[in-house]
Amino acid sequence: MKLFHLMTATALSLSLAGAATANELRNDALDLFAPLPSTTPAVKDNPITPAKIDLGKALFFDPRMSASGVFSCNSCHNLATGGDDNMPTSIGHGWQKGPRNSPTVLNSVFNEAQFWDGRAEDLREQAKGPVQAGVEMANTPENVVATLNSMPQYVDWFKASFPDEADPVTFDNFAKAIEAYEATLITPAPFDSWLNGDDAALNEMQTAGLELFVEKGCASCHNGINLGGTGYYPFGLIEKPGADILPEGDKGRFAVTETADDEYVFRASPLRNIDQTAPYFHSGIVWDLKVAVQVMGESQLGEDLSDDEADKIVAFLGSLTGELPEVVYPILPAETADTPRPTGEVK
């Protein structure tokens, strides 16, 4: 009987010790990360309404916002494939290849700035960029507005979304509507459940990966609610990767600031849904997440991560893959005789 009580007490002691360790890890994690909110986050100077979300969704999927009538926002930020296009660099107008890998649109509302170099302050500014970029949608604000005004259904949707404006069909409001829709694209994941107190949400390997992620220093750059997206760091802080991964001609944030210290500096990639968004890095050259983790360990931390360590970190990263809101393809307004015709060479 005494032996039984001793064994029971020992088991209880080990269980309490394990619970204490789990709670300590969670407390440490909560100092570095934050769970996703349960509701759509607010955005600056752009009240989000159901009408504006529906309008933004239509615009997000409408290829007629491009000069050729071929490319939509969803072309490069495909909601069926992790919010990006799963290509090294995106294909745009005239089948040109863009210079950088397309970041995911999922949870992008939580990034402190948009694009790899942070040149857009927020999602509405970002929405204007690809529309006008010659290598992407190759359109103009004037032609976008003319296209929208040519379709009575769009005019009605803009009036419902911006009811206090006499002339609501503007390029600024086009971008605000897309921002409102994209703000809804948040993906609660097992890691959020774990942060909120559910011990069973992560398995043993994922928990071990989280410990390594923190101990090795990954969380120094990949922290906050989006585990990244909130700071700028040199790629190759300890050791520069090869020119295939870090092309010499792309100097990152330097193109925005023209400051020598910003050469080869990029915004830390947000890591939510990262196992859905290969290939990796701004160059889109690495297709295997484990390889990407080991490259980052070597180049950013000076750590030669073993296969076992990398496997555990990859397992943890899998816990960041969340549930996408249900996406029903919108029925778009029909063209009229006044709708501008597709222009530009599409081979």
ABEGO torsion letter per residue (X at the ends): XAAAAAAAAAAAAAAAAAAAAAAAAAAAAAAABBBBBABBBBBBGBBBBAAAAAAAAAAAABAAABAAGABBAAAABBAAAGGBAGBABBBBBGGBBBABBBBBABGAAABABBEAAGABABAAAAAAAAAABAABAGBBAAAAAAAAAABAAAAAAAAAABAABABABBAAAAAAAAAAAAAABBBBBAAAAAAAGBAAABBAAAAAAAAAAAAAGAAAABBEAAGEGABBBBBGAABBBBAAABBAABAEAAAAAGBAAABGBBBBBBABGAAAAOBBEAAGABABAAAAAAAAAAAAAGBBBBAAAAAAAAAAAAAABBBBBBBBBBBBBBBBAABBBBBEBBX
